[in-house]
Amino acid sequence: MKALIFAAGLGTRLKPLTDRMPKALVPVAGRPMLEHIILKLKASGFDNIVINIHHFGEQIIEFLQNHQNFGISIRISDERGELLDTGGGIKKAASLLGDREPFLVHNVDILSNADLKAFYLAHIQSRNDATLLVSPRETSRYLLFDKENKLHGWINRTTHETKPETFVYDENRYVPYAFSGLHVISPSLFRYMDEKWSGKFPIMDFYLHTCDKAHIGGYVSKDLRLIDIGKPDTLKSAETFLQEIR
């Protein structure tokens, strides 16, 4: 199984730590964030991984070399020339991931109790172009799905802003879920990435503007527990979180 790890972020929320290292190598419970994600993916059956790099990217390359790629196939999608955001990063990495099977996308700064293999297999069975791991946790921003878990829009409950522009929110028709930062993409999704979607762009913008054509679904995990370790306050509590989910 294949996976893409987003490790190219600038890590501005973790300054001054990220003034001298990439966010992906900031230690959590004695190990770099990236190592936690690689080991979880490997334990879940993912043996072909692509990692995108930008900020202090050479440190990530050296880290992987020093650990012999953790005994699996790991390749680098190099964005040191230009940071491409999530959508552009996925599009650039696609050539390394091939066009025959789906791949899981995982943010380097997300720790969770998600069953990654079950999620991946559920995507295959769904025949979605992309499947987003979501949960009913409390937040201000939600993705909106119909009763068949097909994506239709997004809402900020605080500002009442909705996306896409033509979307009209109906609370009786749509179910709100929070996005986890994990998704599975099939090669079929790329047929919707025309010349408009090139260079730097967020994948969520693409999903929201394409969900009327592409089949973008949600995989609901009601027992999902996750923590964003890209912030100083949660970085401190991450060790306890890891102990609780193991």
C-alpha positions as CSV (number, residue, x, y, z in Angstrom):
1,M,0.0,0.0,0.0
2,K,1.1,3.5,-0.8
3,A,1.1,6.7,1.2
4,L,2.1,10.4,1.0
5,I,3.3,12.3,4.1
6,F,3.1,16.0,4.0
7,A,6.4,17.2,5.6
8,A,7.1,20.4,3.6
9,G,5.4,22.9,6.0
10,L,7.3,25.8,7.4
11,G,6.2,25.1,11.0
12,T,5.7,28.7,11.8
13,R,3.6,27.9,14.9
14,L,6.5,26.0,16.4
15,K,9.1,28.8,16.2
16,P,11.8,29.1,17.5
17,L,12.2,25.3,17.2
18,T,11.7,25.4,13.5
19,D,14.3,28.2,13.0
20,R,16.9,25.4,12.9
21,M,15.0,22.2,11.9
22,P,11.9,21.2,9.8
23,K,8.7,20.7,11.7
24,A,8.8,17.0,10.7
25,L,11.9,16.5,12.9
26,V,10.7,18.2,16.0
27,P,10.7,15.6,18.7
28,V,7.6,14.2,20.3
29,A,8.0,11.8,23.2
30,G,11.7,11.3,22.2
31,R,11.1,10.7,18.5
32,P,10.7,13.1,15.5
33,M,7.1,13.6,14.3
34,L,8.0,12.0,11.0
35,E,9.3,8.9,12.7
36,H,6.0,8.4,14.5
37,I,4.0,8.6,11.2
38,I,6.4,6.4,9.2
39,L,6.3,3.7,11.9
40,K,2.5,3.8,12.1
41,L,2.1,3.6,8.4
42,K,4.6,0.7,8.2
43,A,2.8,-1.2,11.0
44,S,-0.5,-0.7,9.1
45,G,0.9,-2.3,6.0
46,F,2.1,0.7,4.0
47,D,5.4,-0.2,2.4
48,N,5.7,2.5,-0.3
49,I,5.9,6.0,1.0
50,V,6.5,9.4,-0.6
51,I,7.5,12.4,1.6
52,N,7.4,16.0,0.3
53,I,10.0,18.4,1.6
54,H,10.8,22.1,1.6
55,H,11.9,23.8,4.8
56,F,15.3,22.3,5.8
57,G,14.5,19.5,3.5
58,E,18.1,18.3,3.4
59,Q,17.8,17.4,7.1
60,I,14.9,15.1,6.3
61,I,16.8,13.4,3.6
62,E,19.8,12.8,6.0
63,F,17.4,11.6,8.7
64,L,15.9,9.0,6.4
65,Q,19.4,7.9,5.2
66,N,20.6,7.4,8.7
67,H,17.6,5.1,9.4
68,Q,17.9,3.2,6.1
69,N,14.4,4.4,5.2
70,F,13.1,2.3,8.1
71,G,13.3,-0.8,5.9
72,I,10.6,0.3,3.4
73,S,10.6,2.1,0.1
74,I,10.6,5.9,0.7
75,R,11.0,8.5,-2.0
76,I,11.2,12.3,-1.8
77,S,9.0,14.8,-3.6
78,D,11.3,17.8,-3.6
79,E,9.5,21.2,-3.2
80,R,12.6,23.1,-2.0
81,G,12.3,25.3,-5.1
82,E,8.7,26.2,-4.4
83,L,6.3,25.2,-1.7
84,L,3.2,24.0,-3.4
85,D,0.6,23.8,-0.6
86,T,-1.4,20.6,-0.2
87,G,-3.0,20.4,-3.6
88,G,0.0,21.3,-5.5
89,G,2.1,18.9,-3.4
90,I,-0.3,16.0,-4.1
91,K,-0.2,16.7,-7.8
92,K,3.6,16.9,-7.9
93,A,4.0,13.7,-5.9
94,A,1.5,11.8,-8.1
95,S,4.2,10.8,-10.6
96,L,6.1,9.0,-7.8
97,L,3.0,7.3,-6.5
98,G,1.9,5.8,-9.9
99,D,-1.5,5.6,-11.5
100,R,-2.6,2.1,-10.6
101,E,-3.7,2.2,-7.0
102,P,-4.9,4.6,-4.3
103,F,-2.6,6.3,-1.8
104,L,-3.2,7.5,1.7
105,V,-2.3,11.2,2.5
106,H,-1.2,11.9,6.1
107,N,-0.1,15.2,7.6
108,V,3.1,14.8,9.5
109,D,1.8,16.8,12.5
110,I,-1.3,14.7,13.2
111,L,-1.3,11.8,15.7
112,S,-4.4,9.7,16.0
113,N,-5.8,6.3,16.9
114,A,-7.1,5.9,13.4
115,D,-7.0,2.4,11.9
116,L,-5.2,3.4,8.7
117,K,-5.6,0.0,7.0
118,A,-9.3,-0.2,7.6
119,F,-9.7,3.4,6.3
120,Y,-7.7,2.6,3.1
121,L,-9.7,-0.6,2.5
122,A,-13.0,1.2,3.0
123,H,-12.0,3.7,0.4
124,I,-11.3,0.9,-2.1
125,Q,-14.7,-0.6,-1.4
126,S,-16.5,2.7,-1.8
127,R,-15.2,3.4,-5.3
128,N,-14.8,7.1,-4.3
129,D,-12.3,9.3,-6.2
130,A,-11.2,10.5,-2.8
131,T,-12.3,9.6,0.8
132,L,-11.8,11.9,3.7
133,L,-11.5,10.7,7.3
134,V,-13.9,12.7,9.4
135,S,-15.5,12.7,12.8
136,P,-18.2,14.5,14.8
137,R,-15.8,16.3,17.1
138,E,-16.4,19.9,18.1
139,T,-14.9,22.6,15.9
140,S,-15.8,25.8,14.2
141,R,-15.3,24.6,10.6
142,Y,-17.1,21.6,9.2
143,L,-17.3,19.7,6.0
144,L,-20.9,19.0,5.0
145,F,-22.0,15.6,3.7
146,D,-25.3,14.2,2.5
147,K,-26.9,11.0,4.0
148,E,-24.7,8.9,1.7
149,N,-21.6,10.6,3.0
150,K,-20.9,12.5,-0.2
151,L,-19.2,15.8,0.2
152,H,-21.2,18.9,-0.8
153,G,-19.7,21.9,1.0
154,W,-18.0,23.6,3.9
155,I,-19.2,25.9,6.6
156,N,-17.6,28.2,9.3
157,R,-20.1,28.1,12.1
158,T,-18.6,31.2,13.6
159,T,-18.7,33.5,10.6
160,H,-21.4,31.6,8.7
161,E,-19.2,31.6,5.6
162,T,-19.8,28.7,3.2
163,K,-18.0,27.1,0.3
164,P,-18.2,26.7,-2.7
165,E,-19.8,30.0,-3.6
166,T,-22.9,28.4,-5.1
167,F,-23.5,26.1,-2.0
168,V,-26.6,26.7,0.1
169,Y,-26.5,25.1,3.5
170,D,-29.5,23.2,4.7
171,E,-29.2,21.7,8.1
172,N,-31.9,19.1,7.4
173,R,-30.0,17.9,4.3
174,Y,-26.4,18.0,5.3
175,V,-24.4,16.4,8.2
176,P,-21.4,18.3,9.5
177,Y,-18.1,16.5,10.3
178,A,-14.6,17.7,11.2
179,F,-11.8,16.8,8.8
180,S,-8.8,14.8,10.3
181,G,-6.1,15.7,7.8
182,L,-6.1,12.1,6.5
183,H,-7.5,11.1,3.1
184,V,-7.2,8.4,0.5
185,I,-7.0,9.4,-3.2
186,S,-7.5,7.2,-6.2
187,P,-5.7,8.0,-9.5
188,S,-9.2,8.7,-11.0
189,L,-9.3,12.0,-9.1
190,F,-6.6,13.5,-11.2
191,R,-8.8,13.7,-14.3
192,Y,-10.5,16.6,-12.6
193,M,-7.2,18.5,-12.1
194,D,-7.1,20.5,-15.3
195,E,-4.8,23.5,-16.0
196,K,-6.8,25.6,-13.5
197,W,-5.4,23.4,-10.8
198,S,-1.7,23.8,-11.2
199,G,1.2,25.2,-9.2
200,K,0.4,26.1,-5.6
201,F,-3.2,25.4,-4.3
202,P,-4.9,23.9,-1.3
203,I,-6.4,20.4,-1.8
204,M,-9.5,21.4,0.2
205,D,-10.3,24.2,-2.3
206,F,-10.0,21.6,-5.1
207,Y,-12.3,19.1,-3.3
208,L,-15.0,21.8,-2.6
209,H,-15.0,23.1,-6.2
210,T,-15.0,19.6,-7.7
211,C,-17.4,17.7,-5.4
212,D,-20.3,18.3,-7.8
213,K,-18.5,16.2,-10.4
214,A,-16.0,13.9,-8.6
215,H,-17.2,11.5,-6.0
216,I,-15.6,12.7,-2.8
217,G,-16.8,10.8,0.2
218,G,-16.4,10.8,4.0
219,Y,-15.3,7.9,6.2
220,V,-16.9,8.6,9.5
221,S,-15.0,7.5,12.6
222,K,-17.1,8.3,15.7
223,D,-14.4,7.1,18.1
224,L,-11.5,9.0,16.4
225,R,-9.1,10.6,18.7
226,L,-6.4,12.9,17.3
227,I,-4.1,15.7,18.3
228,D,-2.5,18.4,16.1
229,I,1.1,18.4,17.3
230,G,2.0,21.4,15.1
231,K,1.2,23.8,18.0
232,P,3.3,24.4,21.1
233,D,0.5,23.7,23.6
234,T,-0.4,20.4,22.1
235,L,3.2,19.4,21.5
236,K,3.6,19.4,25.3
237,S,0.7,17.1,25.8
238,A,1.5,14.7,22.9
239,E,3.5,12.2,25.0
240,T,0.5,11.6,27.3
241,F,-1.8,11.3,24.2
242,L,0.5,8.7,22.7
243,Q,0.4,6.6,25.9
244,E,-3.4,6.8,26.0
245,I,-3.9,5.6,22.4
246,R,-1.5,2.7,22.5
